[in-house]
Amino acid sequence: MPHRYRLIVDMAPTGVLLVDLGGRIVLANAIAEEIFGYSHRELIGVNIDQLIPAEFRAEHARLRGGFADQASHRAMAGRELPAERRDGARITVEVGLSVLGEGRDRDRK
């Protein structure tokens, strides 16, 4: 993960999770750790779908996969999503998705 992304994520005033195209969490800031109740070590490498209540995981994976398959520079912001903390508490999070441009855009050139 490039250092510039780590700096941006760490300085964000909200919870931020960076996820690869396979759905694995590759970076999390302290606020995201607090929101979900997991340590940094526990979040890294975990599939993002694990933070979704079980009954919504399949649909979330399908939608996430569709976004990744059709990803361009369009962003999605302001969507609310059910989520689940480590302690099992259900919460609602606001989601914003955007492709960072590594890999996919580089491969297109």
N, C-alpha and C positions, 0 to 999 in steps of 0.2 A: 504494500500500500504506500503510495507516494506520501512523503512527509507533509506536503502542502494540504492534503486531505485530512490528515490527522490533526493539524493545527486548526483547520476550519471546524471540524467536528468537535474538538475539545473546547473551542471558544463559543460555540453556539449556545444561546440562552434557552434552548429547548432540548428535549431528548432526541438524539440522532443515532440511527443505526445505518451503516452502509452494508449493503447486501450484494453479493455477486449474482451473476445471471442464473446460477443454480439454486439461489435462495439461501445460501449460507451467509451468516453474519460475519463480516470481515473487520468491522470496526464499530465500536460503541462508545458513547461518551458517558461521563459520570451521571448525567441527568437521566439518560436512558436506563442505566443500571438501577438508579433509585426508583424510577417509574415501575420497572418490571420486577425489582427485588432480587436481581441476580448480580453476581460480581462480573467484572470484565472477563475474567478467565472462563466463567460459566457460559457467557453469551457467545464468545468467539468460536466460530465453527459450527454453531447450532443452526439448523434450518429455521428461518423466520416463521414458518408455519407453526412451530412449536409454541409460539407466543399467542396463538389464536385458539379460542375455545374449540374443543374437539369437534363439535357439531358443525363448525364453520371451516375447518381446515381444508377439506377437499375443494370447496368452492374458492377459498382464498388461493390455494395452489394453482387452480385453473386460471383465475384472473391474473395472478402474478405472472404465470407463464405466458399468458396472452400479451401482457404488457411488455415483457422481455422480448417476445418474438416480433412485436411490431414497434419496438422502441426506436425512437428517433430523438430529436431534440425537444419533443413535446414534453411538457411536465404535467403532472396531475397533482393538484393541491386541494386541500380543504375537505377531503373525504373522511368521514368518521368510520371507525372500524372497531368491532368488539375485540378485546384482547384479554389476556389472562396473566396475572402476576404469578410469581413463583409460589406464593402462598395459596394460590387457587382463586384469589379474589378476581372478579370480573371488573374490567374497566373499559372505558371507551377512549380510544386515542384518535387524534387527527393525523391523517397520513398525507404525506407529500412524496411523490415519486419523480425522479428525474434521472436520466442516464448521464453518467459522468463523462462518457466519451472515450474511455480507454478501451483498447481491444477492438471493439466493434467498429468504431469510426476509423481507427488506424488501419484495420483490415480492409476497409472500403476504398482506401486511397491507392 
